[in-house]
Amino acid sequence: MIRYHAAWLLPVSDEPIRDGWFATEHGRIVALGRQAPVRYAAAEVDLGEVVVMPGLVNAHTHLELSYLRDEVPPAPAFVAWIRNVMAARRRRPDPDAPEILGAVDVAIAEAISCGTALVGDVSNTLVTFGPLARSPLAGIVFYELIRFNASDPEGLVEAASQRLERLPPSDFVRTTLAAHAPYSVAPLVLRAIRRAVDRDGFAPCSVHLCESAEEVEFIRSATGPWRVLLEEIGAWDPEWVAPGVSPVQYLDEAGFLDARTVAVHGVQMTSAELTRLAARRVTLVTSPRSNGHSGAGAPPIEAFYQSGVPVAVGTDSLASAPDLNVFAELATIHALAPSVPASRLLDSATRQGARALGFDAQYGTIEPGKRARVIAVDVPPGIADVEEYLVAGIDPEQVRWVE
């Protein structure tokens, strides 16, 4: 058993503890509390002027796109940005190319150096599963399907499910299916994905939702830039009829939204749509830096929290974000939503993300029985509000892993 002392201990499940301690054994938290004058019958490690907190959760990223870092410029509109991403991916179509795999390894190392313990990684190719399984990161790989015009929806989804079943077992990396978005996945494919996911009563399912104004227009009227793009690439289904409602209502009426759904972005959501998500206990992942870069707009983060919907934090990919630093994402969220308490933002970046991904029994808080994947963040002497300090921007140089 090892007992650690730190200037601050942030369990997330409770208030910050000044002059706190925690003990670990066999990689698990066994106890924690406020420092007492009586010494503990265990090896003592004084971590110094740091705040110890759970490893962060990056609830939405695309590690397979890491090779596109600095290659996709900002765009004034979302579909214009998507066109640039598609063009960049066509230039290097082999997902197993050394350049792409090497970029995945670099991205994983970067995420770890920024204090991330757990990721929700979205992949169209599954090339990230092996690198993640070999790394210290835990996570879930969402095998994301994109097919708007599908002749055999059931066959498509069954083939994807079988591909997941052929992957080798991993202690800390799980897999599940995901739908890309309402504008890129046919209704029957959406339903087939949901049925496949439901065969596992605990697996989450991810979907990009209300990310852009173009998405809202397309689902309401089958018009606009998405219609044009689908026709250009030969993916348009002439038999598809616009639902004539919001994307949230569309997915809800399709039976896609529940407590295991991870909805990403929500930039264009109204208060009524957020209320609907909250009623279904859907978790909403926000990535404002990516939204700004891709032309999607600024998410209404204060409305997210006011609605009662569970909120998690993701960086999105390096095609649209400058780094994989969840602390930097928190600083942007804090700037956009200064009325949201720092404690709630930190809860989003730890406990809420772990719960949404199905890992809350082991990650997200510092509590007895959970994995001791905790980080120590350097803090200057005299800091009175350590939570406010943590959401103001933390550099990787300030972060180190305790075990």
Residue pairs with C-beta under 8 A, 6 or more apart in sequence:
1 23
1 24
1 25
1 30
1 42
1 43
2 23
2 24
2 25
2 42
2 43
2 45
3 21
3 22
3 23
3 40
3 42
3 43
3 44
3 45
4 21
4 22
4 23
4 24
4 45
4 46
4 47
4 52
4 402
5 19
5 20
5 21
5 35
5 44
5 45
5 46
5 47
6 20
6 21
6 46
6 47
6 48
6 50
6 51
6 52
6 376
7 18
7 19
7 47
7 48
7 49
7 50
7 51
7 379
8 16
8 17
8 18
8 20
8 50
8 51
8 52
8 379
8 386
9 16
9 17
9 20
9 21
9 22
9 32
9 51
9 52
9 53
9 366
10 16
10 17
10 51
10 52
10 53
10 54
10 346
10 366
10 386
10 387
10 390
11 17
11 32
11 54
11 365
11 366
11 367
12 53
12 54
12 346
12 347
12 350
12 351
12 364
12 365
12 366
13 351
13 365
13 366
13 367
16 51
16 386
16 387
17 32
17 33
17 34
18 34
19 34
19 35
20 32
20 33
20 34
20 35
20 52
21 32
21 33
21 34
21 35
21 40
22 29
22 31
22 32
22 33
22 52
22 366
22 374
23 29
23 30
23 31
23 32
23 40
23 42
24 30
24 372
24 403
27 371
27 372
27 403
28 368
28 369
28 370
28 371
28 372
29 366
29 367
29 368
29 369
29 370
29 371
29 372
29 374
30 368
31 368
32 366
32 367
32 368
47 376
47 402
49 378
49 379
49 380
49 381
50 376
50 377
50 378
50 379
51 376
51 377
51 379
51 386
51 389
51 390
52 366
52 374
52 375
52 376
52 377
52 402
53 346
53 350
53 366
53 374
53 375
53 377
53 390
54 117
54 350
54 351
54 354
54 363
54 364
54 365
54 366
54 370
54 373
54 374
54 375
55 115
55 116
55 117
55 118
55 350
55 363
55 373
55 374
55 375
55 401
56 114
56 115
56 116
56 117
56 118
56 326
56 327
56 349
56 350
56 353
56 375
57 116
57 117
57 118
57 119
57 120
57 312
57 313
57 326
57 349
57 350
57 352
57 353
57 354
57 357
57 359
57 363
57 364
58 111
58 116
58 118
58 119
58 120
58 313
58 314
58 315
58 324
58 326
58 353
59 119
59 120
59 262
59 283
59 285
59 312
59 313
59 314
59 352
59 353
59 356
59 357
60 120
60 122
60 206
60 262
60 264
60 285
60 287
60 312
60 314
60 315
60 316
61 111
61 119
61 120
61 121
61 122
61 314
61 315
61 316
61 317
61 324
62 121
62 122
62 123
62 316
62 317
62 319
63 104
63 107
63 108
63 119
63 121
63 123
63 128
63 131
63 132
63 317
64 95
64 100
64 104
64 123
64 124
64 125
64 127
64 128
65 85
65 89
65 317
65 318
65 319
66 100
66 103
66 104
66 106
66 107
66 317
66 318
67 92
67 99
67 100
67 102
67 103
68 85
68 88
68 89
68 317
68 318
68 319
69 103
69 318
69 319
71 88
71 319
72 81
72 84
72 85
72 88
72 319
72 320
73 84
74 81
74 292
74 293
74 294
74 295
75 81
75 84
75 293
75 294
75 295
76 295
77 212
77 214
77 225
77 295
78 211
78 212
78 213
78 214
78 215
78 294
78 295
78 296
79 212
79 214
79 225
79 226
79 229
80 225
80 295
81 293
81 294
81 295
81 320
82 229
82 294
83 229
85 319
88 319
92 99
92 100
94 100
95 125
95 127
96 127
100 127
101 127
101 131
103 318
104 127
104 128
104 131
105 131
107 318
107 324
108 131
108 132
108 135
108 137
110 323
110 324
110 396
111 119
111 137
111 324
112 135
112 136
112 137
112 401
113 396
113 399
114 323
114 324
114 325
114 326
114 327
114 328
114 396
114 399
115 326
115 327
115 375
115 377
115 394
115 396
115 399
115 401
116 137
116 324
116 326
117 137
117 138
117 363
117 373
117 375
118 137
118 138
118 139
118 353
118 354
118 357
118 359
118 363
118 364
118 373
119 132
119 137
119 138
119 139
119 140
120 139
120 140
120 142
120 204
120 206
120 262
120 285
120 314
120 353
120 356
120 357
121 128
121 132
121 139
121 140
121 141
121 142
122 141
122 142
122 144
122 178
122 206
123 129
123 141
123 142
123 143
123 144
124 143
124 144
124 146
126 141
126 143
126 163
126 164
126 167
126 175
128 141
129 141
129 167
129 170
129 173
129 175
132 139
132 141
132 170
132 173
133 168
133 170
133 172
133 173
137 172
137 173
138 172
138 173
138 359
138 362
138 363
138 373
139 172
139 173
139 174
139 357
140 173
140 174
140 175
140 176
140 204
140 357
140 358
140 359
141 173
141 174
141 175
141 176
142 175
142 176
142 177
142 178
142 204
142 205
142 206
142 262
143 160
143 163
143 164
143 175
143 176
143 177
143 178
144 177
144 178
144 179
144 180
144 206
145 156
145 157
145 160
145 177
145 178
145 179
145 180
145 185
145 189
145 193
146 180
146 184
146 185
147 153
147 156
147 184
147 185
147 186
147 189
147 235
148 183
148 184
148 185
148 186
148 230
148 235
148 236
148 237
148 240
149 186
149 234
149 235
149 236
149 237
150 156
150 186
150 188
150 189
153 186
153 188
153 189
153 191
153 192
154 188
154 192
156 189
156 192
157 177
157 189
157 192
157 193
157 195
157 196
158 192
158 196
160 177
160 196
161 177
161 196
164 175
164 176
164 177
167 175
174 203
174 358
176 197
176 200
176 203
176 204
176 205
177 193
177 196
177 197
177 205
178 193
178 205
178 206
178 207
179 185
179 189
179 190
179 193
179 205
179 206
179 207
179 256
180 207
180 208
181 207
181 208
181 209
181 211
181 215
182 190
182 207
182 209
182 215
182 219
182 247
182 250
182 251
183 214
183 215
183 218
183 219
183 226
183 230
184 235
185 193
186 237
186 240
187 240
187 254
190 251
190 254
190 256
191 254
191 255
191 256
193 205
194 205
194 254
194 255
194 256
197 203
197 204
197 205
197 260
202 260
202 358
203 260
203 358
204 260
204 261
204 262
204 356
204 357
204 358
205 256
205 260
205 261
205 262
206 261
206 262
206 263
206 264
207 251
207 256
207 261
207 262
207 263
207 264
208 264
208 265
209 247
209 248
209 251
209 263
209 264
209 265
209 266
209 269
210 216
210 246
210 247
210 248
210 263
210 265
210 266
210 267
210 268
210 269
210 273
211 264
211 265
211 266
211 267
211 268
211 291
211 296
212 267
212 268
212 294
212 295
212 296
212 297
213 268
213 297
214 224
214 225
214 226
215 226
215 247
215 268
216 246
216 247
216 268
217 223
217 224
217 226
218 224
218 226
218 227
218 242
219 242
219 243
219 245
219 246
219 247
219 250
220 242
220 243
220 244
220 245
220 246
221 242
221 244
222 240
222 241
222 242
227 236
230 236
243 249
243 250
243 253
245 253
246 270
246 273
248 257
248 269
248 273
248 276
248 277
249 273
249 276
251 257
252 276
252 280
257 263
257 276
257 277
257 280
257 282
258 280
258 281
258 282
259 280
259 281
259 282
260 358
261 280
261 282
261 283
262 282
262 283
262 285
262 312
262 356
262 357
263 277
263 282
263 283
263 284
263 285
264 284
264 285
264 287
264 314
265 285
265 286
265 287
265 291
265 296
265 299
266 273
266 274
266 277
266 284
266 286
266 299
266 300
266 304
267 291
267 296
267 297
267 298
267 299
267 300
268 296
268 297
269 277
269 284
269 300
269 303
271 303
271 307
274 284
274 303
274 304
274 307
274 309
275 307
275 308
277 284
277 307
277 309
278 307
278 308
278 309
281 310
282 309
282 310
283 309
283 310
283 311
283 312
283 352
283 355
283 356
284 304
284 309
284 310
284 311
284 312
285 311
285 312
285 313
285 314
285 353
285 356
286 299
286 301
286 304
286 311
286 312
286 313
286 314
286 333
286 348
287 313
287 314
287 315
287 316
287 321
287 329
288 298
288 299
288 301
288 329
288 332
288 333
288 336
289 315
289 316
289 320
289 321
289 322
289 328
289 329
289 332
290 296
290 315
290 316
290 317
290 320
290 321
291 297
291 298
291 299
292 298
293 320
293 321
294 320
298 336
299 336
301 311
301 333
301 336
301 337
301 340
302 336
302 337
302 339
302 340
304 311
304 337
305 311
305 337
305 340
305 344
310 352
310 355
310 356
311 344
311 348
311 352
312 348
312 349
312 352
312 353
312 356
313 326
313 329
313 330
313 333
313 345
313 348
313 349
313 353
314 329
314 353
315 321
315 323
315 324
315 325
315 326
315 328
315 329
318 324
321 329
322 328
325 394
325 395
325 396
326 349
327 390
327 393
327 394
327 395
327 399
328 393
328 394
329 349
330 345
330 346
330 349
330 390
330 391
331 391
331 392
331 393
331 394
333 340
333 345
333 348
333 391
334 340
334 342
334 345
334 391
334 392
341 387
342 385
342 387
342 388
342 390
342 391
343 387
345 391
346 387
346 390
346 391
350 363
350 364
350 365
351 360
351 364
351 365
352 364
353 364
354 360
354 362
354 363
354 364
354 365
355 364
361 370
362 370
362 371
363 370
363 371
363 373
364 370
366 374
372 402
372 403
373 401
373 403
374 401
374 402
374 403
375 399
375 400
375 401
375 402
376 399
376 400
376 401
376 402
377 390
377 394
377 398
377 399
378 398
378 399
379 386
379 389
383 389
